[in-house]
Amino acid sequence: MARIFLHALLLLLLQFPLSFTLLMNPENIIRPMTEADLEQVLVIEHLCHRAPWSKAMFLSELANPLSRVDLLWRGPNLAGFLCGWRVCEELNILNVATAPNMRRSGVAHTLLEQALYRNLQTGLECALLEVRLSNFAAIALYRSFGFCEIDRRLRYYSDGEDALVMQLILKEHSS
Ligand SMILES: CC(C)(COP(=O)(O)OP(=O)(O)OC[C@H]1O[C@@H](n2cnc3c(N)ncnc32)[C@H](O)[C@@H]1OP(=O)(O)O)[C@@H](O)C(=O)NCCC(=O)NCCS
């Protein structure tokens, strides 16, 4: 039993650039969003995106059983969030944002790592997302996990910018 656990841990360590220092940091708390967090989430959303999600959009995520919005708190401050939909063996990452004053300190990395790790426990096989072609920071984040570009959607965003579709295969489909 202990050997199986160690083997699984080794596989995960090889699979992800784990930031254990951050996960072990007692100041970092990740928990699902509730309606009470809405105003603080919207502040970060508006600081981070050209076409921010509205209050109604976040409320519909909270009501959607496929969706989960994780928040990362550093002490009393909301540092960032990640929204993903789990559909069968796939995790679709829909939104990731870090408060501008908390960037490059591992917030998005920790949120993504935690979402992948949690979903791996229940048979996740791949993760998918769309990202603006010009979003070098986000593309670098996803590449650091092993996401690869698999498609490009022309003029996907309302301002005409293309999207890259990126995918991370965690397990070959078994059928
Ligand atoms: C993209 C974003 C979520 C990254 O959040 P973050 O918390 O600053 O990212 P992290 O600190 O966890 O960075 C993890 C890794 O991603 C890459 N990365 C993140 N920001 C980067 C940047 N500005 N330039 C280059 N690489 C970057 C690096 O590989 C980094 O590891 P390192 O710091 O050890 O080099 C953040 O910049 C953001 O909120 N942007 C606006 C919203 C957005 O674009 N969301 C993504 C939509 S698809």
The ligand as an ORCA input file, in Angstrom:
! r2SCAN-3c Opt
* xyz 0 1
  C      -1.679     34.842    -16.508
  C      -1.784     35.063    -15.002
  C      -3.053     34.364    -14.508
  C      -0.550     34.461    -14.326
  O      -0.748     34.541    -12.932
  P       0.459     34.566    -11.846
  O      -0.149     34.239    -10.537
  O       1.202     35.837    -11.961
  O       1.359     33.366    -12.375
  P       2.404     32.538    -11.496
  O       3.146     33.438    -10.581
  O       1.713     31.373    -10.896
  O       3.405     32.055    -12.647
  C       3.654     30.686    -12.927
  C       4.504     30.602    -14.187
  O       3.792     31.139    -15.326
  C       4.702     31.844    -16.177
  N       4.404     33.282    -16.143
  C       3.451     33.908    -15.407
  N       3.447     35.232    -15.685
  C       4.407     35.435    -16.615
  C       4.882     36.599    -17.293
  N       4.360     37.825    -17.061
  N       5.878     36.454    -18.202
  C       6.409     35.244    -18.460
  N       6.029     34.098    -17.832
  C       5.023     34.199    -16.919
  C       6.085     31.586    -15.605
  O       6.548     30.350    -16.146
  C       5.770     31.443    -14.116
  O       6.761     30.738    -13.401
  P       8.022     31.571    -12.798
  O       7.464     32.776    -12.089
  O       8.660     30.567    -11.876
  O       8.868     31.936    -13.976
  C      -1.833     36.577    -14.642
  O      -0.806     37.247    -15.335
  C      -3.152     37.242    -14.932
  O      -4.045     37.273    -14.079
  N      -3.304     37.800    -16.155
  C      -4.552     38.471    -16.541
  C      -5.670     37.474    -16.713
  C      -5.317     36.416    -17.722
  O      -4.704     36.678    -18.745
  N      -5.765     35.165    -17.461
  C      -5.536     34.043    -18.321
  C      -6.626     33.935    -19.305
  S      -6.419     32.522    -20.385
*
